[in-house]
Amino acid sequence: MSRHRNSAHELGPSQRQLRVGEMLRHAIAEILARGEVRDPDLESVSVTVTQAKPSPDMRHAVIFCEPLGGQNADRVIAALNRHRGFIRGLLGHMIRLKFTPDLRFVEDQSFAEAEKIETILKSAKVQRDLKTGGEDDDGA
């Protein structure tokens, strides 16, 4: 027998997942802002936690991050993943969940994608097409 929860999962995250994700995002952002993680790759780097996606069972969470300016993102994400056990321990004292989820940090690509789209929209060819009403040069 299929359970109702399975059909809701196909539509997207549950309200609980969204709530827990926001709680995790805020708590991890606070940990990083306080500078509690000691690592040369994280020194004097401001990291934005853009999203936290917990799994349906709340045992795992993917944390989307981006260093300010997007520079050295690979090193920053690697450093966060090296210290994910320490961050998880700090997180366990800050949140009220039955289990503190295992964390996996990944780079948030949405800023780079948005910049790429904006560059394309500002290109001379797109601007020309917008002025001519989108018709091709051959009149099609």
Secondary structure by P-SEA (a helix, b strand, c coil): cccaaaaaaaacccaaaaaaaaaaaaaaaaaaaaccccccccccbbbbbcbbbbcccccbbbbbbbcccccaaaaaaaaaaaaaaaaaaaaaaccccccccbbbbbbbaaaaaaaaaaaaaacaaaaaaaaacccccccc
